[in-house]
Amino acid sequence: MIREYTSVGEVTGPLMVVEKVENVAYGELVQVTTSLGEKRFGQVLEVSEDKAVVQLFEGTKGIDTKNTRVRFVGETMQLPVSEEMLGRVFSGRGSPIDDGPQIIAKQTLDINGSPINPFRRHHPEDFIQTGVSTIDLMNTLVRGQKLPIFSGAGLPHNQLAAQIARQATVLGKKESFAVVFAAMGITNEEALFFQNEFKRTGASERVVMFLNLADDPAIERIITPRIALTTAEYLAFEKGMHVLVILTDLTNYCEALREISAARNEVPGRRGYPGYMYTDLAMLYERAGKIKDRDGSITQIPILTLPDDDITHPIPDLTGYITEGQFVMSRDLHRKGIYPPVDVLPSLSRLMKNGIGDGKTADYHNNLSDQLYSSYAKGRELRDLVAVVGEESLDELDKLYLKLADAFEEKFVKQGLTKNRTIEKTLDLAWELVSMLPKTELKRIKTDYIEKYYKGSGEDEKGKLAGAIGTDVSTDVSMSSATLDVSLSQKGKKKRKVA
């Protein structure tokens, strides 16, 4: 039932309070006609006995309290969906902005969607080859997973997301694939980058874009990801397509949440963000996944730019509780000219073990990944030690770890924007790196795998190192630990051999 009122009592920021209303529901769609005849749309945000708080997607500029007419249409916001949306560009509210015709709807869906029934949710297990070694080997992406990119201002997170969208494939399968891209508060330059990138690679015909730019109303950012995910759900679960959803930038989305919360005079939570931000983010992230007996899937890659590069900020902190890991971009690697600057140490994929192994990647994949992670972490620790005592204070084994850390960044992490490595090439590179160490140091890899795939020179590395440091490395003496006992006054002097 459509009801119209002229009882606007208050206008505050992006919100408008309508008085003397009856039978108004939360989330109901609202059509507003200004005194100049301009039509705007909004949504009911809060309802009391006879008042309704309405958020206007186009903002409240020009709204007065005397001549403005408000119509409550009796239903929540709906999105007309169709396969014709592929290859099209829409505004953050779902209106075409590419000079194309209006969409002829096959269905009309509520943008708020419905959570996937846990009983019917299928556990993700299909390995997605992205062509990016730091992802495929160390933090494997699995179909149906939600895996965000934590980045900082000025880092190439957009390039990485576009590269994943361009190169992602499931080995041995040819299936219908689509990309749903939703922008929230990004610049025109960033929007053009994605548009040009999809056109350049011929992927634009299978991409649906929703753009809410920096100069568009902030309030519109609240519905943009919901519209995008509704489109993805239609393509995945009604049309059987495998959909990759890229959401950028979730930080701008959360800023819009904070703006609305402040306008409603709500009690702020951490750093001024509303206390319900966790629930709100979960409603977006949990719309990814696979459903039993359905062919399609939704894989989510949200992008978050960390304020002040602070990974403990409420937005990434809460996101980490909901999603199944994260890719973390490193400013230090970026300064070295390394692309993609993915720091594997704080990065994580909690579903990795489901998507790797015999018949998917390689039976030794998990062992090799653990060994390379451990060896690189030790090399990074030794870098910090060298800054204090100098490299000449290290033994030969420690120097090998230092070289491995450098080689890992230059040969494995660094691969370029257009380089698409197969999982076989990535695994081969990883074996070359761990083979820089003697076999006795490969404690996380089964002996059978070492004997079969180790790429060392064939010499007795153990004896070679023993001769260099004056001891048998099998005694597992930690030279780096001994180095800690060297005083700063001895910096520059050669450390005595350990007997």
N, C-alpha and C positions, 0 to 999 in steps of 0.2 A: 504494500500500500504506500503510495507516494503522498508525503505531507509537506506543505510549504509554510515557512514562517518568515516573519519580518522582525523578529524579536531579538536581534543581535544586541547583547548587553555589554560585551567587552571584546577588545582586540588587543592581544599581547604577543608580540613577536610573530611567530608562525601560527599562533593559535587564535581561535575565535570562540567565544562563549555564546551559545544560543540558549535563550531562556524560554520558559513556559512550553516546553516540548512534552510530547506524550509518545510512549511506545517506541522509543529510540533504542537501538541495540549497539553494543560495542562493535567496532569494526565496520559499521554500516557506511556505505558510500553516500557522499553528499555532493550535490551540485549547487554552486553559489553563483548568483547573478548580481553583479555590482550595480551601482546607481547609473553607470555609464553603459550598461548592457553587456559588459564583458562576462563571459562564463568561465568559471574555474571549478576545479574538483578537489574534494577533500575526503577525509575519513574520520569517523567518530573515534576519538581517543579515550574519552572518559564520559561516563554517564552517571548523573545523580538523580534525585527525585524528579526534578523538572528542568534540569539543565544538561546540556551536552557540550563537551569540549571537542572542537573540530580542528584538525590539522589540515591546512591548505597546501597542496603540493606546489602550487605556483606562488606561494607567499601571500601576505595580507596587505601588501601595498595598495592603496586606493580603496580599501574597504572602510565604509562608514557604518555607524550603528543605527541609521534611520531608514535608508532606502535600499539596503541590501536584502535580497531574497534568498532564503536557504531552503533547499528541497532535500528531504531524506528519502532516498529511493527504495528503501526496504530490503536491500541486499548488500552483501559484501562486494568488494572490488573484484571484478571478473576480467579474465584475459581471453580474447578470442585466439585460438591456436590452430595451426595448420602446418603441413609440410612446406607450404609456400613461404614460410618464414625463413627458410634456409637461403642464405645469400643476401639477406636484407639487413638494413640498419634502422634501428628504432631509437626513439628518445627514452629517457629513464622511466617514462610513464607508459611505454609500449606503443607510442604513435609512430608511424613510418616517417623518417626524415631523409630518405634517400630518393625522393621524387618518384617513388613507385606507388602503385595503387594500394588501397586499403586491403587488408587480409580478409579473404572470404573464409569465415570460421568453419572448421570441421567440428570443433567443440568449443565450449566456453567454460573455463576453469577458474575456481577460486584461487587467487594468488597466494593465499596463506597455506595452501596445500594440506596434506595430512601426513603425519609421521608414518614410516614404514612399520608395519606390525612386526615386532621382534621375532615372532614365531615363523614369519614368512621371509625374514631377512636372510639372504644367502651370504655366507662368510666369504669375503674376497680372497681369491687364490690365483688369479691369472696374472702372470708376469707381463708388465708393459715395458717394452724396450724403448727408451727415450733417446738413445744414441748419446747420452751424456754419462760419461764413465762414473763420476762421483755419485750419480743417482743409481745407475744400473747395478753397480757392484756393491757400493757401500750403504745406500739408503733406497732400496728397491721400491719402485712405485707399483702398486697392485691395483688392478681394475676394481672400481667400486670404493676405493680408498679416498679419504680426505686428508691431503698433505699440503699444508701451507708453506709459503716462502716468507721467511722473516728477513727483511732487508732494511737498508737505511737510505736516506735521501741521497740521490745521485748514483746509487749502485744499479747495475744492469739487470734488475729483477724482471723488467718488462721483456727484455731480450731473451732471458732464460725461459719465461713463460711461453713466449711465441715460438721458441725453438722446440720446446716440449710438445706444443700443439701441432707443430709442423712434422715432427719426426716420430711421434708416439705410434707404436704398432704392437700388436700381439703376434708373436711368432707363429707361423704356420696357419694363420687364419686370415681370411678375407671377409670382412664384415662391414656393415654400414656404420660409418663413423661421422660424428658431427661435433662441432665446437660451439658452445654458447659462451659468449664473452660479455661480461657486465662491468661497466666502468662507473665508478662513483667518485665524483669530484676530481677527476684527473684533468690535466691541461689538454688543450687542442693538439699540442705537439705529440703528446702521448697517444691520444686517440688516432691521429694520423699515422703514427708509427705502426700501430696494430692493423689499421686498415690497409696500409701499403704493404706490410709484411704478408698479410693473408693473400692480397692480390698478386704479389710478386711470386709467391710459391704455388699459386693456382688453387689455394685452399678456400678462397672467399665463397665459393658456391656451396660449401658445407658449413659455413659459419653464420650464426645469428648474433648480431651485435646490439647491445643496449647501452646507450651513452648518456650518462649524466655528467656534464662537464663542470669545471670549477666555477663557471659563471652561471650555472643553472641553480635553481632553488635548492638549498641544503635539505629541505624537508623531503624533496623528491627522492633523495638517496635512501630513504627508509624503504621505499617500495621497489626500487630498481633490482636488488638481488632477489627479491621474492618473485618478481615477474620473470627474471632470467631462469630461476629454478623451476618455476611452473612450466616454462617452455621446455626445459630439459626433461622434466618428468613426462611430458607428453611424447616427446621424441623417443625417450628411452623405453617407457613402459607401455605405451600405446602403439608405437611404430617399430619397436624392437631394435633401436639404434644404440650404439655405444657412444655416450656423450661425455666430453671433457668440458667442465665448467670452470672458467677462469674469472675470479672475482677480484677486482682491483679498484680502489684501495680500501680494504676493510677499516683502516684507521680513519678515513674520511667518513665512513658509515657510522663509526662509533662516536665521532665528533658531532654528527647530526643527532644521534641519540642523546648526547649530553646537552645539546642546545634545546631540544624539546623538554628534557627533564628540568632544565633551569627555568624555562618559560612556564612550566607547571608548578614551580616552587616546591619541587620534591626535595626531600632530604638527600644530599649528595653522598655517594659512596667514595671509594678510593679515587683520589685526584679529581673529584667532581663528577665522575661518571655515575650513572644511575645504578642502584643496587641490583636491578634486574638485567644488567647487561650480559651476564653469563647465560641466563635463560634465553635472551634474545639471540645471542650468537649461536647457541645450541640449536635453536629452531631453524637456523640457516644451514649449519654444518651437517646436521643429522638427516638432511634431505638427500645426501649422497648414499650410494650403495647399490646392491643388487637384490632382486626379489626372486624367490624360488619359482620355477616354472615360467619365468619370463626371460626373454632373450636379451633385453637391453640392460644397460647399467649407467650409473652416473658416477664419474670420478671428479672430485673437486680439487682445484688448486687455488686457494685464496692467497692473495698477496697482501702483506702487512708491512708498511714502512714504520720502523721502530722510532718513536720520538727520542731524539738524542742518542740513538743506537742502544737504547736501554731494553734489553730482553726481559727484564723484570717488570716492565710497564704493564698496567692492568690489561691492555688489549692482547698482547702476545701471551701474557701469563694465563689469562682465562682461556684463550684459544688452545694453548697447550694441554689443558685439562680435557678438552673436548675432542680434538683431532687425534689422528694416529701418527703423531710425529711432526717433524718440520725440516725444511731445508733452511740453513742459516747462511746468509751472504756475509763475507768478510771484507771489511774495508782495507785491511792490511794486504790481503791477496789482490784486491783491486788496484791498490797503489803500485804493486809489483807488475801490473800489466797482465795479470792472469785472468782469463775468462774461460768458463764461468767461475767467479770467485766464491765457490761453495766451500765453506769450512766444515769438513766432515766430522770434526770432534764433537761440536754441540748439535750436529744434525742427527736425525733419528727417523727410522721407519719401523713402527711397531708391528706392521703386518708383513715385514720383509720375508720372514721364514716361511710364510704361507705361499709365497710366489716364486721361491727359488728351489734348487735341488735337482735331483736326477729327473730327467724328462722335461724340465722347464728351462734350466740354465746349465748347471753342472753339479755333479754330486759333491764336489769339493767347494762349492761357492761360499758357503757359510764359514768354513774353516779358513779359506783364503782371505775373506773379508775381515774376519776377526784378527788374523795375523797382521794384515796390512794396517789396520786401524791401530793395533797395539804398537807396532814398530814406528809408525808415523808419530804417535803420541809421545813415545820415548825420544824420538828425534827432536820434537818441539821442546820437550823439557830440557834437553841438552843445549839447545840454543840459548835458553835463559841462563844456564850454567856458564856457558862460554862468555856471556856478557859480563860475568863477574870474575872468572879466573883465567879466561883466555883459552883458545882452542889447543894450544900446545900442552895444556895440562891434562888433556884427555888421552886415554889409551886408544889403541887401534880399533877396538870393537866399537867404542863410543863414536869414533870418527866415521865408521861405516853407517851408524844410525843417523848421524848428521847428513851424510851424503844421500842416504835414502830419503830423508825428509825433503831435501832440496829437489831430488829427482822426482819424488811424488808430486810436488807442486808444478814442476816444469814440464814433466812428460805425461802425467796422469790427469791432474786437475785441469791444466791448461790444454785446451783443444780447439778453441775458436768457435765463432758463431755459426759457421756453416758445416762444421765437422760432425758427421753422423757415424759414430762408432758402433759396430755390431757388438753383441755381448761376447762373442768369441774373441774379438780384438781386445776388448776391455779386460777379459780374463787373462789373455796372453800378456798384456802389459803388466798386470798385477803380479804374475809369476816372475817376470823379469825384475821387478822391483824387490820382491822378497828374496830373490836369488842373489841379491847384493850382500845378503847376510849369510854366515855359515849355517849349515843344516842344523847344528845344535841349537841355534837361536829360534828355529821355527817350531816353537813349542805348542802352537795352537792348530797345527796342521797334522793330520794323521801321517804316519810313516809311509804308508802305501802311496799316498798322494805325492809326498816329497820325492820318493824314489822314481815316480813316473813322470812328474812334471817339473822338477827342479831344473833351473837353467844355469846352474853354476858352471865354472870352468872345468869341473871334474877333478881338480886338485884337492888335496886334503886341507880344506879351509881351517879345520879345527887345529891341525898341527901348525899351519901357517900363522894363525893368530897366536898360538901358544908361544911360537918362536919370537913373535913381535913383542908380546907383553910379559914373556918370562913365566908363563903359567899355563896350565891346562884349562881351557875355557869350560870344560865339562864340570869343573868345580863350582861353576856358577858364581864366581866372585864378581860382585858389582863394582866395576871400576868407577862408574859415575858416582856411586855412594862414597867411595874412598876419596874422590876428588873434592867432596864437600868439606873434608877435613883440611884441605890446603888453605892456608891463611892467605888474605889478600896481599900480604907482604911478599908472598912467594910467586905472585902473578908474573908470568913471563919466564919463569924457570921451568925446566923440564921436570915433570913429576917422576920421582924414583919408581923403579919397577917394584911390583908387588911379588914378593917371593912366594 
